[in-house]
Amino acid sequence: MNLDKNKILIGLIVVLLIIAGAWYYTNQNQSQTQTTEPVEQNIETGPETGLMAPDFTLENLSGKEVSLSDFRGQKIFLNFWASWCPPCKQEMPDIQKLYKENDDYKVLTVNVQESKDIVFDYMMSNNYSFTALLDTNGTIGSRYLVRGIPTTIIIDEDGIILSRQSGALTYERMLELLSE
């Protein structure tokens, strides 16, 4: 009698495995057919050169929400920084110069993981007037795969990332990147 119960149990397990396998196979085929839509309808986004820059919305120092997509049609100099970072401090005067002397580009800076008060005090004490956006929890920096600061990303008029550079840049290097 024990042998019959074992045969029945093994038979039920086999049937359940067949049903589970058929369900898995069906769901895999459905998900594959859903993802094989024409790619030309969607432009791939990502933080790498040649891809559409991921859109984001952050607050500026006035509390106004600013989105990257607000500047579509303009070339963008996007810089990730923090006030405690020596290389960031080194390039800030050149970013200010770029902002003041060039109307052809939009200068956006993203402060990574500092409070609004710290960023505001830093900007005011150094007389910087370029746009500073607040990424207080580091979400946008992570989305852009910023591993070190400063990191600068050049985005074209169509929202495509043209280049990305880590480390402090000189004014001349900023202009080179923007003209490439």
C-alpha positions as CSV (number, residue, x, y, z in Angstrom):
1,M,0.0,0.0,0.0
2,N,2.9,2.3,0.7
3,L,4.3,1.7,-2.7
4,D,0.9,2.7,-4.3
5,K,0.9,6.0,-2.3
6,N,4.5,6.8,-3.4
7,K,3.5,6.1,-7.1
8,I,0.5,8.4,-6.8
9,L,2.6,11.1,-5.1
10,I,5.3,10.9,-7.7
11,G,2.6,11.0,-10.5
12,L,1.1,14.2,-8.9
13,I,4.5,15.8,-8.7
14,V,5.2,15.0,-12.3
15,V,1.8,16.5,-13.4
16,L,2.4,19.6,-11.3
17,L,5.9,20.1,-12.9
18,I,4.4,19.7,-16.4
19,I,1.7,22.3,-15.6
20,A,4.3,24.7,-14.0
21,G,6.6,24.2,-17.0
22,A,3.8,24.9,-19.5
23,W,2.8,28.0,-17.5
24,Y,6.4,29.3,-17.5
25,Y,6.9,28.6,-21.2
26,T,3.6,30.5,-22.1
27,N,4.5,33.5,-19.9
28,Q,8.1,33.7,-21.3
29,N,6.7,33.7,-24.9
30,Q,4.2,36.4,-24.0
31,S,6.9,38.7,-22.4
32,Q,9.2,38.1,-25.4
33,T,6.5,39.1,-27.9
34,Q,5.7,42.2,-25.9
35,T,9.3,43.4,-25.9
36,T,9.9,42.8,-29.6
37,E,8.0,46.0,-30.7
38,P,9.8,48.2,-33.2
39,V,12.7,50.0,-31.5
40,E,12.5,53.0,-33.7
41,Q,9.4,54.2,-31.9
42,N,11.3,54.6,-28.6
43,I,14.6,56.3,-28.3
44,E,16.8,54.5,-25.8
45,T,17.6,56.5,-22.7
46,G,20.6,56.1,-20.4
47,P,23.5,57.9,-18.9
48,E,25.9,56.8,-21.7
49,T,27.2,58.8,-24.6
50,G,25.0,58.5,-27.6
51,L,21.8,57.9,-25.7
52,M,18.9,60.2,-24.7
53,A,19.7,61.8,-21.4
54,P,17.2,60.6,-18.8
55,D,14.8,63.4,-17.9
56,F,14.6,64.5,-14.3
57,T,12.9,67.2,-12.2
58,L,14.6,68.8,-9.2
59,E,14.1,72.0,-7.2
60,N,16.3,75.0,-7.6
61,L,17.4,77.2,-4.7
62,S,14.1,79.2,-5.1
63,G,12.1,76.1,-4.6
64,K,10.9,76.0,-8.2
65,E,10.8,72.7,-10.0
66,V,13.1,72.5,-13.0
67,S,13.1,69.6,-15.5
68,L,15.9,68.8,-17.9
69,S,13.3,68.5,-20.7
70,D,12.5,72.2,-20.2
71,F,15.7,73.0,-22.1
72,R,15.1,70.8,-25.1
73,G,16.4,72.7,-28.1
74,Q,19.4,74.1,-26.2
75,K,22.8,72.5,-25.7
76,I,23.3,71.8,-22.0
77,F,26.3,71.8,-19.8
78,L,25.2,69.6,-16.9
79,N,27.6,69.4,-13.9
80,F,27.3,67.2,-10.7
81,W,29.1,68.7,-7.7
82,A,29.2,69.2,-3.9
83,S,30.4,72.1,-1.8
84,W,32.9,70.0,0.2
85,C,34.6,68.7,-3.0
86,P,38.0,70.4,-3.7
87,P,38.0,69.7,-7.5
88,C,34.4,71.0,-7.6
89,K,35.5,74.2,-5.9
90,Q,38.4,74.5,-8.3
91,E,36.1,74.5,-11.4
92,M,33.3,76.6,-10.0
93,P,34.8,80.0,-11.1
94,D,35.1,78.6,-14.6
95,I,31.5,77.4,-14.6
96,Q,30.4,80.9,-13.5
97,K,32.5,82.3,-16.4
98,L,30.8,79.9,-18.8
99,Y,27.4,80.8,-17.5
100,K,28.1,84.6,-17.8
101,E,29.9,84.6,-21.1
102,N,27.9,82.1,-23.2
103,D,24.3,82.4,-24.2
104,D,24.6,79.5,-26.6
105,Y,24.5,76.9,-23.8
106,K,22.4,76.3,-20.8
107,V,24.4,75.7,-17.6
108,L,22.8,73.4,-15.1
109,T,24.5,72.2,-12.0
110,V,23.2,69.4,-9.7
111,N,24.3,69.5,-6.2
112,V,24.5,65.9,-4.9
113,Q,23.3,65.1,-1.4
114,E,23.6,68.4,0.4
115,S,20.9,70.4,2.1
116,K,19.4,73.5,0.5
117,D,20.9,75.7,3.2
118,I,24.4,74.5,2.6
119,V,24.1,74.9,-1.1
120,F,22.5,78.3,-0.8
121,D,25.2,79.6,1.6
122,Y,27.9,78.3,-0.7
123,M,26.5,79.9,-3.8
124,M,25.9,83.2,-2.1
125,S,29.3,83.4,-0.4
126,N,31.0,82.8,-3.7
127,N,28.7,85.0,-5.8
128,Y,27.7,82.2,-8.1
129,S,24.6,82.8,-10.1
130,F,24.3,79.8,-12.4
131,T,21.4,77.4,-11.9
132,A,21.9,75.0,-8.9
133,L,19.5,72.1,-8.6
134,L,19.2,70.0,-5.5
135,D,19.6,66.3,-5.6
136,T,19.4,65.9,-1.8
137,N,18.9,62.1,-1.8
138,G,21.3,61.4,-4.7
139,T,18.7,59.8,-7.0
140,I,19.6,61.7,-10.1
141,G,23.3,61.3,-9.5
142,S,22.7,57.5,-9.3
143,R,20.5,57.5,-12.4
144,Y,23.4,59.2,-14.3
145,L,25.9,56.8,-12.8
146,V,27.9,59.5,-11.2
147,R,30.7,57.7,-9.4
148,G,32.9,60.7,-8.6
149,I,32.4,64.4,-8.6
150,P,32.7,66.7,-10.3
151,T,31.2,65.0,-13.4
152,T,30.1,67.0,-16.4
153,I,27.8,65.8,-19.1
154,I,27.3,67.6,-22.4
155,I,23.8,67.2,-23.9
156,D,22.8,68.3,-27.4
157,E,19.7,70.1,-28.5
158,D,17.8,66.9,-29.1
159,G,18.6,65.6,-25.6
160,I,21.4,63.2,-26.7
161,I,24.5,62.8,-24.4
162,L,27.5,64.0,-26.4
163,S,30.2,63.5,-23.8
164,R,30.8,62.9,-20.1
165,Q,33.9,63.9,-18.2
166,S,35.0,63.2,-14.6
167,G,37.2,65.6,-12.7
168,A,37.6,69.4,-12.6
169,L,37.5,71.1,-16.0
170,T,39.1,74.4,-17.1
171,Y,37.1,77.0,-18.9
172,E,39.0,76.2,-22.1
173,R,38.1,72.5,-21.7
174,M,34.5,73.3,-21.1
175,L,34.4,75.3,-24.4
176,E,36.1,72.4,-26.2
177,L,33.5,69.9,-25.0
178,L,30.7,72.2,-26.0
179,S,32.1,72.8,-29.4
180,E,32.7,69.1,-30.3
